[in-house]
């Protein structure tokens, strides 16, 4: 194993997480990539080894489990993997009413979006602070400012990540550890189950971005020590418009099946 530092990227078997891995490898970082998709993470690891001259460790881990952050940190300690960059990217999404979703999914999204990233920051953030060097990137969403139907748990957990990121950014900044929160809108991945025609139109008007473009821009912002980034002008417009809608109007949207 070479002496280059590692970037730990969760949810790296596809989409944005995989693009983060490619960007970090392009910057010369060794990679520890993690996913609950066993075959896919091994396959992506082999591609990254082929395309970049870096060490790649591909792990299958279910980060939706309560103690997964501690177990992952212990793996790094036991294998002398020094993580300089932590990218909390793993996530799930359902467009469904909270009480109509399963108990299993609701526990999964709470663990995956709240418990695991927070505890990964706790364990690896302590290591980074001791070395006085490190970067942490948390994937929030524009829905962190949008309390609407069928996104109750998703939006609320992303709001946690937004607020938690700001607090830890302040706490860790003068210890040489820099926390960045990204709040993207729609991204052209399979996570949101968007129709191809909708993706094409969104890309054309600039409301939807590609994982490649997002990863490049966000990593650059992280290394500039930005506290928060919300890519895309239209996302800012959307947030402003939704903030003006009263709850009564949102109830009518629900009643009339507009959304």
C-alpha positions in Angstrom: 0.0 0.0 0.0 1.4 3.5 -0.9 1.7 6.4 1.4 -1.1 8.5 -0.2 -4.0 9.4 2.1 -7.4 7.8 1.6 -10.8 9.2 0.7 -13.7 7.2 2.2 -16.8 7.4 0.0 -20.1 5.8 1.0 -22.7 4.7 -1.5 -19.9 4.6 -4.2 -21.2 1.7 -6.3 -23.2 4.0 -8.7 -24.4 7.5 -9.5 -22.9 10.4 -7.6 -20.9 8.3 -5.2 -19.0 6.6 -8.0 -18.3 10.0 -9.6 -17.0 11.3 -6.3 -14.6 8.3 -6.3 -13.4 9.1 -9.8 -12.8 12.7 -8.9 -10.9 11.9 -5.8 -8.8 9.3 -7.6 -8.0 11.8 -10.2 -6.7 14.1 -7.4 -4.3 11.3 -6.3 -6.2 9.9 -3.3 -6.3 6.3 -2.5 -9.9 5.1 -2.2 -12.0 3.2 0.3 -15.4 2.8 -1.4 -18.3 1.3 0.4 -21.7 0.1 -0.7 -24.4 -2.5 0.2 -24.2 -3.8 -3.4 -21.6 -6.5 -3.2 -21.1 -7.2 -6.9 -21.3 -3.6 -8.0 -18.8 -2.2 -5.5 -16.2 -4.8 -6.5 -16.8 -4.1 -10.1 -16.4 -0.4 -9.6 -13.3 -1.0 -7.6 -11.7 -2.9 -10.5 -12.6 -0.1 -12.9 -11.1 2.5 -10.7 -7.9 0.5 -10.3 -7.7 0.2 -14.0 -8.3 3.9 -14.7 -6.2 5.4 -11.9 -2.8 4.7 -10.3 -4.2 4.6 -6.7 -5.0 2.0 -4.1 -8.7 1.0 -4.1 -10.3 -0.9 -1.3 -13.9 -2.0 -2.1 -16.1 -3.0 0.8 -19.6 -4.3 1.0 -21.2 -2.9 4.1 -24.8 -2.2 5.1 -24.5 1.3 6.5 -28.2 1.3 7.5 -27.3 -0.7 10.5 -27.0 1.0 13.9 -23.3 0.2 14.6 -22.0 0.4 11.0 -20.0 3.6 11.5 -18.1 2.2 14.5 -17.4 -1.1 12.6 -16.2 0.8 9.5 -13.9 3.0 11.6 -12.5 -0.1 13.4 -11.8 -1.7 10.0 -9.8 1.3 9.0 -7.8 1.3 12.3 -7.1 -2.4 12.1 -5.9 -2.1 8.4 -3.9 1.1 8.8 -6.1 3.1 6.5 -5.7 6.8 7.3 -8.8 8.7 6.0 -8.2 12.3 5.1 -11.4 12.9 3.2 -14.8 11.5 4.3 -17.7 11.8 1.8 -21.1 10.8 3.3 -23.0 10.1 0.2 -25.0 6.9 0.8 -28.7 7.4 0.8 -32.2 6.1 -0.1 -35.3 7.7 -1.4 -39.0 6.9 -1.6 -41.7 9.2 -2.9 -44.3 8.0 -0.5 -46.4 9.0 2.6 -44.5 8.3 5.8 -47.2 6.1 7.4 -47.6 4.2 4.1 -43.9 3.2 4.0 -42.6 0.1 5.8 -41.2 0.2 9.3 -38.0 -1.3 7.8 -37.6 1.5 5.3 -38.3 4.2 7.8 -35.6 2.8 10.2 -33.2 2.4 7.2 -33.5 6.0 6.1 -33.1 7.4 9.6 -30.0 5.3 10.2 -28.5 5.9 6.8 -29.1 9.7 6.7 -28.7 10.6 10.3 -27.1 8.0 12.6 -24.4 6.7 10.3 -23.1 9.9 8.8 -23.1 11.6 12.2 -21.2 8.8 13.9 -18.7 8.6 10.9 -18.0 12.2 11.5 -17.6 11.5 15.2 -15.0 8.7 14.7 -13.1 10.0 11.7 -13.5 13.6 12.7 -11.6 12.9 15.9 -8.8 11.3 13.9 -8.7 14.2 11.5 -8.6 16.8 14.4 -5.8 14.9 16.0 -3.8 15.2 12.8 -5.1 18.7 12.2 -6.0 17.9 8.7 -9.2 16.6 7.0 -12.2 17.2 4.8 -15.8 16.1 5.3 -18.5 16.3 2.7 -22.2 15.6 3.5 -24.9 15.1 0.9 -28.0 17.0 1.9 -30.6 18.2 -0.6 -32.7 21.2 -1.6 -35.5 19.3 0.1 -33.9 20.2 3.4 -35.8 23.5 3.1 -39.0 21.9 1.6 -41.5 20.3 4.0 -43.9 18.8 1.6 -46.0 15.6 1.3 -44.4 12.2 0.5 -41.0 13.5 1.4 -41.4 13.8 5.2 -38.6 11.6 6.3 -36.3 12.3 3.3 -36.5 16.1 3.6 -36.3 16.0 7.4 -33.2 13.8 7.4 -31.6 16.0 4.8 -32.4 19.0 7.0 -30.5 17.3 9.8 -27.5 16.9 7.6 -27.6 20.5 6.6 -27.8 21.8 10.2 -25.4 19.3 11.5 -22.9 20.2 8.8 -23.0 23.9 9.6 -22.5 23.2 13.3 -19.6 20.8 12.8 -18.1 23.2 10.2 -17.9 25.9 12.9 -16.7 23.4 15.6 -13.9 21.8 13.5 -12.7 24.7 11.3 -10.0 25.9 13.6 -8.9 22.3 14.2 -7.9 22.0 10.5 -11.0 19.9 9.6 -13.3 21.4 7.0 -17.0 20.3 6.7 -18.9 21.1 3.6 -22.6 20.5 2.9 -24.0 20.1 -0.6 -27.7 20.6 -1.3 -28.3 19.5 -4.9 -31.7 19.5 -6.6 -32.5 16.8 -9.2 -29.6 14.8 -10.5 -29.7 12.4 -13.5 -29.3 9.2 -11.5 -31.6 6.1 -11.0 -32.3 7.1 -7.4 -35.4 9.3 -8.3 -36.9 7.1 -11.0 -37.4 10.0 -13.3 -38.7 9.4 -16.8 -36.1 9.8 -19.6 -38.1 12.6 -21.2 -38.1 14.5 -17.8 -34.4 14.0 -17.4 -33.7 15.3 -20.9 -35.9 18.3 -20.4 -34.4 19.0 -17.0 -30.8 18.8 -18.3 -31.7 21.2 -21.2 -33.1 23.9 -18.9 -30.4 23.4 -16.3 -32.7 22.2 -13.5 -31.2 18.7 -13.5 -27.4 18.2 -13.5 -25.3 15.1 -14.2 -23.4 13.2 -11.5 -20.1 13.9 -13.2 -20.7 17.7 -13.3 -22.0 17.7 -9.7 -19.1 15.7 -8.3 -16.4 18.0 -10.0 -18.0 21.1 -8.7 -18.7 19.9 -5.2 -15.2 18.5 -4.6 -13.7 21.7 -5.7 -15.9 23.6 -3.2 -15.0 21.2 -0.5 -11.3 21.8 -1.0 -12.0 25.6 -1.0 -13.4 25.0 2.6 -16.9 26.1 1.6 -19.5 25.5 4.4 -22.4 25.0 2.0 -23.1 24.8 -1.7 -26.4 24.7 -3.5 -25.6 24.2 -7.2 -27.9 25.6 -9.9 -29.6 29.0 -10.1 -33.0 27.4 -10.7 -32.7 25.5 -7.3 -32.4 28.9 -5.6 -35.5 30.2 -7.4 -37.4 27.0 -6.5 -36.6 27.4 -2.8 -37.7 31.0 -2.8 -41.0 30.2 -4.5 -41.8 27.2 -2.2 -41.0 29.3 0.9 -43.8 31.7 -0.1 -46.4 28.9 -0.2 -48.6 28.7 2.9 -49.4 25.3 4.4 -53.1 25.8 3.4 -52.0 26.0 -0.3 -50.0 22.8 0.1 -53.0 21.1 1.5 -54.9 22.1 -1.6 -52.1 20.7 -3.8 -52.6 17.5 -2.0 -56.4 17.5 -2.2 -56.4 18.3 -5.9 -53.7 15.7 -6.7 -51.5 18.3 -8.3 -48.3 16.7 -6.9 
